[in-house]
Amino acid sequence: MTNFRCKRCNYQFSMQIDKLPRSCPNCGEKETVLKEQTAQDMLEESN
Ligand SMILES: [Zn+2]
């Protein structure tokens, strides 16, 4: 599972794909979806 977030509407979702969806499933805006860091990733980065 990969977590994604839309930078326009802040909608968060997860999908079983590794590439970015072209458009946000919530607001429909194109190229606003980013790969979201997991809580685990953030913990590792803050060390
Ligand atoms: Zn959106």
mmCIF file of the protein (N, C-alpha, C, O) and its ligand, coordinates in Angstrom:
data_MODEL
# 
_entry.id   MODEL 
# 
loop_
_entity.id 
_entity.type 
_entity.pdbx_number_of_molecules 
1 polymer     1 
2 non-polymer 1 
# 
_entity_poly.entity_id                      1 
_entity_poly.type                           'polypeptide(L)' 
_entity_poly.nstd_linkage                   no 
_entity_poly.nstd_monomer                   no 
_entity_poly.pdbx_seq_one_letter_code       MTNFRCKRCNYQFSMQIDKLPRSCPNCGEKETVLKEQTAQDMLEESN 
_entity_poly.pdbx_seq_one_letter_code_can   MTNFRCKRCNYQFSMQIDKLPRSCPNCGEKETVLKEQTAQDMLEESN 
_entity_poly.pdbx_strand_id                 A 
# 
loop_
_entity_poly_seq.entity_id 
_entity_poly_seq.num 
_entity_poly_seq.mon_id 
_entity_poly_seq.hetero 
1 1  MET n 
1 2  THR n 
1 3  ASN n 
1 4  PHE n 
1 5  ARG n 
1 6  CYS n 
1 7  LYS n 
1 8  ARG n 
1 9  CYS n 
1 10 ASN n 
1 11 TYR n 
1 12 GLN n 
1 13 PHE n 
1 14 SER n 
1 15 MET n 
1 16 GLN n 
1 17 ILE n 
1 18 ASP n 
1 19 LYS n 
1 20 LEU n 
1 21 PRO n 
1 22 ARG n 
1 23 SER n 
1 24 CYS n 
1 25 PRO n 
1 26 ASN n 
1 27 CYS n 
1 28 GLY n 
1 29 GLU n 
1 30 LYS n 
1 31 GLU n 
1 32 THR n 
1 33 VAL n 
1 34 LEU n 
1 35 LYS n 
1 36 GLU n 
1 37 GLN n 
1 38 THR n 
1 39 ALA n 
1 40 GLN n 
1 41 ASP n 
1 42 MET n 
1 43 LEU n 
1 44 GLU n 
1 45 GLU n 
1 46 SER n 
1 47 ASN n 
# 
loop_
_struct_asym.id 
_struct_asym.entity_id 
A 1 
B 2 
# 
loop_
_chem_comp.id 
_chem_comp.type 
_chem_comp.mon_nstd_flag 
ALA 'L-peptide linking' y 
ARG 'L-peptide linking' y 
ASN 'L-peptide linking' y 
ASP 'L-peptide linking' y 
CYS 'L-peptide linking' y 
GLN 'L-peptide linking' y 
GLU 'L-peptide linking' y 
GLY 'peptide linking'   y 
ILE 'L-peptide linking' y 
LEU 'L-peptide linking' y 
LYS 'L-peptide linking' y 
MET 'L-peptide linking' y 
PHE 'L-peptide linking' y 
PRO 'L-peptide linking' y 
SER 'L-peptide linking' y 
THR 'L-peptide linking' y 
TYR 'L-peptide linking' y 
VAL 'L-peptide linking' y 
ZN  non-polymer         . 
# 
_pdbx_entity_nonpoly.entity_id   2 
_pdbx_entity_nonpoly.name        ? 
_pdbx_entity_nonpoly.comp_id     ZN 
# 
_pdbx_nonpoly_scheme.asym_id         B 
_pdbx_nonpoly_scheme.entity_id       2 
_pdbx_nonpoly_scheme.mon_id          ZN 
_pdbx_nonpoly_scheme.ndb_seq_num     1 
_pdbx_nonpoly_scheme.pdb_seq_num     101 
_pdbx_nonpoly_scheme.auth_seq_num    101 
_pdbx_nonpoly_scheme.pdb_mon_id      ZN 
_pdbx_nonpoly_scheme.auth_mon_id     ZN 
_pdbx_nonpoly_scheme.pdb_strand_id   A 
_pdbx_nonpoly_scheme.pdb_ins_code    . 
# 
loop_
_atom_site.group_PDB 
_atom_site.id 
_atom_site.type_symbol 
_atom_site.label_atom_id 
_atom_site.label_alt_id 
_atom_site.label_comp_id 
_atom_site.label_asym_id 
_atom_site.label_entity_id 
_atom_site.label_seq_id 
_atom_site.pdbx_PDB_ins_code 
_atom_site.Cartn_x 
_atom_site.Cartn_y 
_atom_site.Cartn_z 
_atom_site.occupancy 
_atom_site.B_iso_or_equiv 
_atom_site.pdbx_formal_charge 
_atom_site.auth_seq_id 
_atom_site.auth_comp_id 
_atom_site.auth_asym_id 
_atom_site.auth_atom_id 
_atom_site.pdbx_PDB_model_num 
ATOM   1   N  N  . MET A 1 1  ? 0.835   -1.205 0.000   1.00 0.00 ? 1   MET A N  1 
ATOM   2   C  CA . MET A 1 1  ? 0.000   0.000  0.000   1.00 0.00 ? 1   MET A CA 1 
ATOM   3   C  C  . MET A 1 1  ? 0.870   1.256  0.000   1.00 0.00 ? 1   MET A C  1 
ATOM   4   O  O  . MET A 1 1  ? 1.855   1.343  0.733   1.00 0.00 ? 1   MET A O  1 
ATOM   5   N  N  . THR A 1 2  ? 0.501   2.197  -0.810  1.00 0.00 ? 2   THR A N  1 
ATOM   6   C  CA . THR A 1 2  ? 1.208   3.471  -0.830  1.00 0.00 ? 2   THR A CA 1 
ATOM   7   C  C  . THR A 1 2  ? 0.227   4.571  -0.450  1.00 0.00 ? 2   THR A C  1 
ATOM   8   O  O  . THR A 1 2  ? -0.904  4.603  -0.935  1.00 0.00 ? 2   THR A O  1 
ATOM   9   N  N  . ASN A 1 3  ? 0.661   5.453  0.405   1.00 0.00 ? 3   ASN A N  1 
ATOM   10  C  CA . ASN A 1 3  ? -0.201  6.559  0.818   1.00 0.00 ? 3   ASN A CA 1 
ATOM   11  C  C  . ASN A 1 3  ? 0.049   7.777  -0.056  1.00 0.00 ? 3   ASN A C  1 
ATOM   12  O  O  . ASN A 1 3  ? 1.184   8.111  -0.397  1.00 0.00 ? 3   ASN A O  1 
ATOM   13  N  N  . PHE A 1 4  ? -1.051  8.424  -0.403  1.00 0.00 ? 4   PHE A N  1 
ATOM   14  C  CA . PHE A 1 4  ? -0.958  9.626  -1.232  1.00 0.00 ? 4   PHE A CA 1 
ATOM   15  C  C  . PHE A 1 4  ? -1.727  10.759 -0.578  1.00 0.00 ? 4   PHE A C  1 
ATOM   16  O  O  . PHE A 1 4  ? -2.613  10.540 0.248   1.00 0.00 ? 4   PHE A O  1 
ATOM   17  N  N  . ARG A 1 5  ? -1.369  11.973 -0.967  1.00 0.00 ? 5   ARG A N  1 
ATOM   18  C  CA . ARG A 1 5  ? -2.106  13.128 -0.476  1.00 0.00 ? 5   ARG A CA 1 
ATOM   19  C  C  . ARG A 1 5  ? -2.217  14.160 -1.585  1.00 0.00 ? 5   ARG A C  1 
ATOM   20  O  O  . ARG A 1 5  ? -1.272  14.390 -2.338  1.00 0.00 ? 5   ARG A O  1 
ATOM   21  N  N  . CYS A 1 6  ? -3.369  14.766 -1.670  1.00 0.00 ? 6   CYS A N  1 
ATOM   22  C  CA . CYS A 1 6  ? -3.579  15.838 -2.631  1.00 0.00 ? 6   CYS A CA 1 
ATOM   23  C  C  . CYS A 1 6  ? -3.172  17.165 -1.992  1.00 0.00 ? 6   CYS A C  1 
ATOM   24  O  O  . CYS A 1 6  ? -3.663  17.525 -0.922  1.00 0.00 ? 6   CYS A O  1 
ATOM   25  N  N  . LYS A 1 7  ? -2.275  17.885 -2.655  1.00 0.00 ? 7   LYS A N  1 
ATOM   26  C  CA . LYS A 1 7  ? -1.810  19.145 -2.075  1.00 0.00 ? 7   LYS A CA 1 
ATOM   27  C  C  . LYS A 1 7  ? -2.824  20.269 -2.278  1.00 0.00 ? 7   LYS A C  1 
ATOM   28  O  O  . LYS A 1 7  ? -2.674  21.345 -1.699  1.00 0.00 ? 7   LYS A O  1 
ATOM   29  N  N  . ARG A 1 8  ? -3.827  20.041 -3.071  1.00 0.00 ? 8   ARG A N  1 
ATOM   30  C  CA . ARG A 1 8  ? -4.839  21.074 -3.284  1.00 0.00 ? 8   ARG A CA 1 
ATOM   31  C  C  . ARG A 1 8  ? -5.932  21.007 -2.218  1.00 0.00 ? 8   ARG A C  1 
ATOM   32  O  O  . ARG A 1 8  ? -6.241  22.005 -1.568  1.00 0.00 ? 8   ARG A O  1 
ATOM   33  N  N  . CYS A 1 9  ? -6.518  19.807 -2.045  1.00 0.00 ? 9   CYS A N  1 
ATOM   34  C  CA . CYS A 1 9  ? -7.631  19.674 -1.099  1.00 0.00 ? 9   CYS A CA 1 
ATOM   35  C  C  . CYS A 1 9  ? -7.241  18.933 0.169   1.00 0.00 ? 9   CYS A C  1 
ATOM   36  O  O  . CYS A 1 9  ? -8.044  18.790 1.090   1.00 0.00 ? 9   CYS A O  1 
ATOM   37  N  N  . ASN A 1 10 ? -5.995  18.462 0.207   1.00 0.00 ? 10  ASN A N  1 
ATOM   38  C  CA . ASN A 1 10 ? -5.471  17.769 1.384   1.00 0.00 ? 10  ASN A CA 1 
ATOM   39  C  C  . ASN A 1 10 ? -6.118  16.413 1.632   1.00 0.00 ? 10  ASN A C  1 
ATOM   40  O  O  . ASN A 1 10 ? -6.036  15.874 2.736   1.00 0.00 ? 10  ASN A O  1 
ATOM   41  N  N  . TYR A 1 11 ? -6.743  15.878 0.634   1.00 0.00 ? 11  TYR A N  1 
ATOM   42  C  CA . TYR A 1 11 ? -7.364  14.566 0.742   1.00 0.00 ? 11  TYR A CA 1 
ATOM   43  C  C  . TYR A 1 11 ? -6.291  13.481 0.787   1.00 0.00 ? 11  TYR A C  1 
ATOM   44  O  O  . TYR A 1 11 ? -5.379  13.456 -0.040  1.00 0.00 ? 11  TYR A O  1 
ATOM   45  N  N  . GLN A 1 12 ? -6.414  12.592 1.760   1.00 0.00 ? 12  GLN A N  1 
ATOM   46  C  CA . GLN A 1 12 ? -5.437  11.521 1.892   1.00 0.00 ? 12  GLN A CA 1 
ATOM   47  C  C  . GLN A 1 12 ? -6.083  10.191 1.560   1.00 0.00 ? 12  GLN A C  1 
ATOM   48  O  O  . GLN A 1 12 ? -7.226  9.926  1.934   1.00 0.00 ? 12  GLN A O  1 
ATOM   49  N  N  . PHE A 1 13 ? -5.339  9.366  0.857   1.00 0.00 ? 13  PHE A N  1 
ATOM   50  C  CA . PHE A 1 13 ? -5.859  8.057  0.471   1.00 0.00 ? 13  PHE A CA 1 
ATOM   51  C  C  . PHE A 1 13 ? -4.692  7.126  0.209   1.00 0.00 ? 13  PHE A C  1 
ATOM   52  O  O  . PHE A 1 13 ? -3.547  7.560  0.082   1.00 0.00 ? 13  PHE A O  1 
ATOM   53  N  N  . SER A 1 14 ? -4.998  5.841  0.131   1.00 0.00 ? 14  SER A N  1 
ATOM   54  C  CA . SER A 1 14 ? -3.946  4.882  -0.169  1.00 0.00 ? 14  SER A CA 1 
ATOM   55  C  C  . SER A 1 14 ? -4.400  3.944  -1.272  1.00 0.00 ? 14  SER A C  1 
ATOM   56  O  O  . SER A 1 14 ? -5.580  3.615  -1.390  1.00 0.00 ? 14  SER A O  1 
ATOM   57  N  N  . MET A 1 15 ? -3.447  3.526  -2.066  1.00 0.00 ? 15  MET A N  1 
ATOM   58  C  CA . MET A 1 15 ? -3.725  2.644  -3.190  1.00 0.00 ? 15  MET A CA 1 
ATOM   59  C  C  . MET A 1 15 ? -2.623  1.605  -3.271  1.00 0.00 ? 15  MET A C  1 
ATOM   60  O  O  . MET A 1 15 ? -1.514  1.809  -2.778  1.00 0.00 ? 15  MET A O  1 
ATOM   61  N  N  . GLN A 1 16 ? -2.948  0.497  -3.898  1.00 0.00 ? 16  GLN A N  1 
ATOM   62  C  CA . GLN A 1 16 ? -1.945  -0.546 -4.048  1.00 0.00 ? 16  GLN A CA 1 
ATOM   63  C  C  . GLN A 1 16 ? -1.159  -0.389 -5.339  1.00 0.00 ? 16  GLN A C  1 
ATOM   64  O  O  . GLN A 1 16 ? -0.931  -1.353 -6.070  1.00 0.00 ? 16  GLN A O  1 
ATOM   65  N  N  . ILE A 1 17 ? -0.757  0.825  -5.601  1.00 0.00 ? 17  ILE A N  1 
ATOM   66  C  CA . ILE A 1 17 ? 0.090   1.088  -6.757  1.00 0.00 ? 17  ILE A CA 1 
ATOM   67  C  C  . ILE A 1 17 ? 1.248   1.940  -6.284  1.00 0.00 ? 17  ILE A C  1 
ATOM   68  O  O  . ILE A 1 17 ? 1.169   2.583  -5.237  1.00 0.00 ? 17  ILE A O  1 
ATOM   69  N  N  . ASP A 1 18 ? 2.317   1.946  -7.049  1.00 0.00 ? 18  ASP A N  1 
ATOM   70  C  CA . ASP A 1 18 ? 3.484   2.686  -6.601  1.00 0.00 ? 18  ASP A CA 1 
ATOM   71  C  C  . ASP A 1 18 ? 3.695   3.985  -7.365  1.00 0.00 ? 18  ASP A C  1 
ATOM   72  O  O  . ASP A 1 18 ? 4.547   4.795  -6.999  1.00 0.00 ? 18  ASP A O  1 
ATOM   73  N  N  . LYS A 1 19 ? 2.919   4.184  -8.425  1.00 0.00 ? 19  LYS A N  1 
ATOM   74  C  CA . LYS A 1 19 ? 3.085   5.453  -9.129  1.00 0.00 ? 19  LYS A CA 1 
ATOM   75  C  C  . LYS A 1 19 ? 1.939   6.410  -8.818  1.00 0.00 ? 19  LYS A C  1 
ATOM   76  O  O  . LYS A 1 19 ? 0.845   5.994  -8.433  1.00 0.00 ? 19  LYS A O  1 
ATOM   77  N  N  . LEU A 1 20 ? 2.207   7.664  -8.988  1.00 0.00 ? 20  LEU A N  1 
ATOM   78  C  CA . LEU A 1 20 ? 1.255   8.693  -8.612  1.00 0.00 ? 20  LEU A CA 1 
ATOM   79  C  C  . LEU A 1 20 ? 0.016   8.669  -9.495  1.00 0.00 ? 20  LEU A C  1 
ATOM   80  O  O  . LEU A 1 20 ? 0.118   8.589  -10.719 1.00 0.00 ? 20  LEU A O  1 
ATOM   81  N  N  . PRO A 1 21 ? -1.160  8.738  -8.867  1.00 0.00 ? 21  PRO A N  1 
ATOM   82  C  CA . PRO A 1 21 ? -2.374  8.910  -9.669  1.00 0.00 ? 21  PRO A CA 1 
ATOM   83  C  C  . PRO A 1 21 ? -2.314  10.256 -10.395 1.00 0.00 ? 21  PRO A C  1 
ATOM   84  O  O  . PRO A 1 21 ? -1.794  11.234 -9.859  1.00 0.00 ? 21  PRO A O  1 
ATOM   85  N  N  . ARG A 1 22 ? -2.836  10.294 -11.585 1.00 0.00 ? 22  ARG A N  1 
ATOM   86  C  CA . ARG A 1 22 ? -2.765  11.531 -12.376 1.00 0.00 ? 22  ARG A CA 1 
ATOM   87  C  C  . ARG A 1 22 ? -3.656  12.632 -11.822 1.00 0.00 ? 22  ARG A C  1 
ATOM   88  O  O  . ARG A 1 22 ? -3.342  13.817 -11.925 1.00 0.00 ? 22  ARG A O  1 
ATOM   89  N  N  . SER A 1 23 ? -4.763  12.222 -11.239 1.00 0.00 ? 23  SER A N  1 
ATOM   90  C  CA . SER A 1 23 ? -5.646  13.241 -10.685 1.00 0.00 ? 23  SER A CA 1 
ATOM   91  C  C  . SER A 1 23 ? -6.185  12.795 -9.332  1.00 0.00 ? 23  SER A C  1 
ATOM   92  O  O  . SER A 1 23 ? -6.226  11.605 -9.020  1.00 0.00 ? 23  SER A O  1 
ATOM   93  N  N  . CYS A 1 24 ? -6.590  13.766 -8.548  1.00 0.00 ? 24  CYS A N  1 
ATOM   94  C  CA . CYS A 1 24 ? -7.090  13.514 -7.205  1.00 0.00 ? 24  CYS A CA 1 
ATOM   95  C  C  . CYS A 1 24 ? -8.493  12.901 -7.274  1.00 0.00 ? 24  CYS A C  1 
ATOM   96  O  O  . CYS A 1 24 ? -9.361  13.430 -7.968  1.00 0.00 ? 24  CYS A O  1 
ATOM   97  N  N  . PRO A 1 25 ? -8.723  11.799 -6.568  1.00 0.00 ? 25  PRO A N  1 
ATOM   98  C  CA . PRO A 1 25 ? -10.054 11.184 -6.578  1.00 0.00 ? 25  PRO A CA 1 
ATOM   99  C  C  . PRO A 1 25 ? -11.097 12.009 -5.846  1.00 0.00 ? 25  PRO A C  1 
ATOM   100 O  O  . PRO A 1 25 ? -12.295 11.759 -5.987  1.00 0.00 ? 25  PRO A O  1 
ATOM   101 N  N  . ASN A 1 26 ? -10.667 12.973 -5.078  1.00 0.00 ? 26  ASN A N  1 
ATOM   102 C  CA . ASN A 1 26 ? -11.608 13.799 -4.321  1.00 0.00 ? 26  ASN A CA 1 
ATOM   103 C  C  . ASN A 1 26 ? -11.987 15.069 -5.078  1.00 0.00 ? 26  ASN A C  1 
ATOM   104 O  O  . ASN A 1 26 ? -13.169 15.318 -5.316  1.00 0.00 ? 26  ASN A O  1 
ATOM   105 N  N  . CYS A 1 27 ? -11.000 15.869 -5.458  1.00 0.00 ? 27  CYS A N  1 
ATOM   106 C  CA . CYS A 1 27 ? -11.314 17.146 -6.103  1.00 0.00 ? 27  CYS A CA 1 
ATOM   107 C  C  . CYS A 1 27 ? -11.171 17.075 -7.626  1.00 0.00 ? 27  CYS A C  1 
ATOM   108 O  O  . CYS A 1 27 ? -11.654 17.949 -8.346  1.00 0.00 ? 27  CYS A O  1 
ATOM   109 N  N  . GLY A 1 28 ? -10.500 16.018 -8.106  1.00 0.00 ? 28  GLY A N  1 
ATOM   110 C  CA . GLY A 1 28 ? -10.387 15.837 -9.541  1.00 0.00 ? 28  GLY A CA 1 
ATOM   111 C  C  . GLY A 1 28 ? -9.301  16.662 -10.206 1.00 0.00 ? 28  GLY A C  1 
ATOM   112 O  O  . GLY A 1 28 ? -9.109  16.580 -11.419 1.00 0.00 ? 28  GLY A O  1 
ATOM   113 N  N  . GLU A 1 29 ? -8.590  17.460 -9.417  1.00 0.00 ? 29  GLU A N  1 
ATOM   114 C  CA . GLU A 1 29 ? -7.516  18.285 -9.959  1.00 0.00 ? 29  GLU A CA 1 
ATOM   115 C  C  . GLU A 1 29 ? -6.354  17.412 -10.420 1.00 0.00 ? 29  GLU A C  1 
ATOM   116 O  O  . GLU A 1 29 ? -6.017  16.416 -9.779  1.00 0.00 ? 29  GLU A O  1 
ATOM   117 N  N  . LYS A 1 30 ? -5.752  17.796 -11.534 1.00 0.00 ? 30  LYS A N  1 
ATOM   118 C  CA . LYS A 1 30 ? -4.659  16.993 -12.074 1.00 0.00 ? 30  LYS A CA 1 
ATOM   119 C  C  . LYS A 1 30 ? -3.308  17.432 -11.522 1.00 0.00 ? 30  LYS A C  1 
ATOM   120 O  O  . LYS A 1 30 ? -3.070  18.609 -11.250 1.00 0.00 ? 30  LYS A O  1 
ATOM   121 N  N  . GLU A 1 31 ? -2.435  16.440 -11.368 1.00 0.00 ? 31  GLU A N  1 
ATOM   122 C  CA . GLU A 1 31 ? -1.048  16.665 -10.940 1.00 0.00 ? 31  GLU A CA 1 
ATOM   123 C  C  . GLU A 1 31 ? -0.923  17.401 -9.613  1.00 0.00 ? 31  GLU A C  1 
ATOM   124 O  O  . GLU A 1 31 ? -0.034  18.233 -9.434  1.00 0.00 ? 31  GLU A O  1 
ATOM   125 N  N  . THR A 1 32 ? -1.806  17.091 -8.702  1.00 0.00 ? 32  THR A N  1 
ATOM   126 C  CA . THR A 1 32 ? -1.706  17.665 -7.360  1.00 0.00 ? 32  THR A CA 1 
ATOM   127 C  C  . THR A 1 32 ? -1.447  16.583 -6.317  1.00 0.00 ? 32  THR A C  1 
ATOM   128 O  O  . THR A 1 32 ? -1.310  16.875 -5.129  1.00 0.00 ? 32  THR A O  1 
ATOM   129 N  N  . VAL A 1 33 ? -1.381  15.337 -6.769  1.00 0.00 ? 33  VAL A N  1 
ATOM   130 C  CA . VAL A 1 33 ? -1.246  14.229 -5.822  1.00 0.00 ? 33  VAL A CA 1 
ATOM   131 C  C  . VAL A 1 33 ? 0.228   13.918 -5.561  1.00 0.00 ? 33  VAL A C  1 
ATOM   132 O  O  . VAL A 1 33 ? 1.018   13.725 -6.485  1.00 0.00 ? 33  VAL A O  1 
ATOM   133 N  N  . LEU A 1 34 ? 0.563   13.878 -4.294  1.00 0.00 ? 34  LEU A N  1 
ATOM   134 C  CA . LEU A 1 34 ? 1.928   13.576 -3.879  1.00 0.00 ? 34  LEU A CA 1 
ATOM   135 C  C  . LEU A 1 34 ? 1.954   12.280 -3.092  1.00 0.00 ? 34  LEU A C  1 
ATOM   136 O  O  . LEU A 1 34 ? 0.962   11.879 -2.482  1.00 0.00 ? 34  LEU A O  1 
ATOM   137 N  N  . LYS A 1 35 ? 3.091   11.647 -3.119  1.00 0.00 ? 35  LYS A N  1 
ATOM   138 C  CA . LYS A 1 35 ? 3.280   10.481 -2.273  1.00 0.00 ? 35  LYS A CA 1 
ATOM   139 C  C  . LYS A 1 35 ? 3.458   10.961 -0.838  1.00 0.00 ? 35  LYS A C  1 
ATOM   140 O  O  . LYS A 1 35 ? 4.276   11.837 -0.557  1.00 0.00 ? 35  LYS A O  1 
ATOM   141 N  N  . GLU A 1 36 ? 2.680   10.373 0.059   1.00 0.00 ? 36  GLU A N  1 
ATOM   142 C  CA . GLU A 1 36 ? 2.727   10.803 1.455   1.00 0.00 ? 36  GLU A CA 1 
ATOM   143 C  C  . GLU A 1 36 ? 3.720   9.959  2.226   1.00 0.00 ? 36  GLU A C  1 
ATOM   144 O  O  . GLU A 1 36 ? 3.826   8.751  2.018   1.00 0.00 ? 36  GLU A O  1 
ATOM   145 N  N  . GLN A 1 37 ? 4.442   10.608 3.115   1.00 0.00 ? 37  GLN A N  1 
ATOM   146 C  CA . GLN A 1 37 ? 5.327   9.858  4.006   1.00 0.00 ? 37  GLN A CA 1 
ATOM   147 C  C  . GLN A 1 37 ? 4.492   9.151  5.063   1.00 0.00 ? 37  GLN A C  1 
ATOM   148 O  O  . GLN A 1 37 ? 3.497   9.687  5.549   1.00 0.00 ? 37  GLN A O  1 
ATOM   149 N  N  . THR A 1 38 ? 4.899   7.976  5.401   1.00 0.00 ? 38  THR A N  1 
ATOM   150 C  CA . THR A 1 38 ? 4.252   7.271  6.501   1.00 0.00 ? 38  THR A CA 1 
ATOM   151 C  C  . THR A 1 38 ? 4.801   7.783  7.821   1.00 0.00 ? 38  THR A C  1 
ATOM   152 O  O  . THR A 1 38 ? 5.845   8.434  7.856   1.00 0.00 ? 38  THR A O  1 
ATOM   153 N  N  . ALA A 1 39 ? 4.108   7.492  8.890   1.00 0.00 ? 39  ALA A N  1 
ATOM   154 C  CA . ALA A 1 39 ? 4.590   7.876  10.218  1.00 0.00 ? 39  ALA A CA 1 
ATOM   155 C  C  . ALA A 1 39 ? 5.961   7.274  10.479  1.00 0.00 ? 39  ALA A C  1 
ATOM   156 O  O  . ALA A 1 39 ? 6.821   7.891  11.107  1.00 0.00 ? 39  ALA A O  1 
ATOM   157 N  N  . GLN A 1 40 ? 6.145   6.075  9.992   1.00 0.00 ? 40  GLN A N  1 
ATOM   158 C  CA . GLN A 1 40 ? 7.436   5.409  10.166  1.00 0.00 ? 40  GLN A CA 1 
ATOM   159 C  C  . GLN A 1 40 ? 8.549   6.164  9.442   1.00 0.00 ? 40  GLN A C  1 
ATOM   160 O  O  . GLN A 1 40 ? 9.636   6.330  9.994   1.00 0.00 ? 40  GLN A O  1 
ATOM   161 N  N  . ASP A 1 41 ? 8.301   6.615  8.239   1.00 0.00 ? 41  ASP A N  1 
ATOM   162 C  CA . ASP A 1 41 ? 9.296   7.391  7.498   1.00 0.00 ? 41  ASP A CA 1 
ATOM   163 C  C  . ASP A 1 41 ? 9.679   8.646  8.259   1.00 0.00 ? 41  ASP A C  1 
ATOM   164 O  O  . ASP A 1 41 ? 10.857  8.999  8.324   1.00 0.00 ? 41  ASP A O  1 
ATOM   165 N  N  . MET A 1 42 ? 8.700   9.318  8.830   1.00 0.00 ? 42  MET A N  1 
ATOM   166 C  CA . MET A 1 42 ? 8.957   10.566 9.535   1.00 0.00 ? 42  MET A CA 1 
ATOM   167 C  C  . MET A 1 42 ? 9.803   10.316 10.779  1.00 0.00 ? 42  MET A C  1 
ATOM   168 O  O  . MET A 1 42 ? 10.688  11.106 11.107  1.00 0.00 ? 42  MET A O  1 
ATOM   169 N  N  . LEU A 1 43 ? 9.526   9.224  11.462  1.00 0.00 ? 43  LEU A N  1 
ATOM   170 C  CA . LEU A 1 43 ? 10.316  8.875  12.642  1.00 0.00 ? 43  LEU A CA 1 
ATOM   171 C  C  . LEU A 1 43 ? 11.777  8.669  12.267  1.00 0.00 ? 43  LEU A C  1 
ATOM   172 O  O  . LEU A 1 43 ? 12.685  9.132  12.956  1.00 0.00 ? 43  LEU A O  1 
ATOM   173 N  N  . GLU A 1 44 ? 11.977  7.979  11.184  1.00 0.00 ? 44  GLU A N  1 
ATOM   174 C  CA . GLU A 1 44 ? 13.344  7.697  10.758  1.00 0.00 ? 44  GLU A CA 1 
ATOM   175 C  C  . GLU A 1 44 ? 14.075  8.968  10.358  1.00 0.00 ? 44  GLU A C  1 
ATOM   176 O  O  . GLU A 1 44 ? 15.270  9.116  10.616  1.00 0.00 ? 44  GLU A O  1 
ATOM   177 N  N  . GLU A 1 45 ? 13.347  9.887  9.724   1.00 0.00 ? 45  GLU A N  1 
ATOM   178 C  CA . GLU A 1 45 ? 13.990  11.126 9.298   1.00 0.00 ? 45  GLU A CA 1 
ATOM   179 C  C  . GLU A 1 45 ? 14.353  12.046 10.455  1.00 0.00 ? 45  GLU A C  1 
ATOM   180 O  O  . GLU A 1 45 ? 15.330  12.790 10.373  1.00 0.00 ? 45  GLU A O  1 
ATOM   181 N  N  . SER A 1 46 ? 13.579  12.001 11.529  1.00 0.00 ? 46  SER A N  1 
ATOM   182 C  CA . SER A 1 46 ? 13.817  12.913 12.641  1.00 0.00 ? 46  SER A CA 1 
ATOM   183 C  C  . SER A 1 46 ? 14.963  12.468 13.541  1.00 0.00 ? 46  SER A C  1 
ATOM   184 O  O  . SER A 1 46 ? 15.360  13.200 14.447  1.00 0.00 ? 46  SER A O  1 
ATOM   185 N  N  . ASN A 1 47 ? 15.483  11.304 13.304  1.00 0.00 ? 47  ASN A N  1 
ATOM   186 C  CA . ASN A 1 47 ? 16.595  10.815 14.144  1.00 0.00 ? 47  ASN A CA 1 
ATOM   187 C  C  . ASN A 1 47 ? 17.913  11.511 13.832  1.00 0.00 ? 47  ASN A C  1 
ATOM   188 O  O  . ASN A 1 47 ? 18.933  11.209 14.452  1.00 0.00 ? 47  ASN A O  1 
HETATM 189 ZN ZN . ZN  B 2 .  ? -7.699  16.946 -4.275  1.00 0.00 2 101 ZN  A ZN 1 
# 
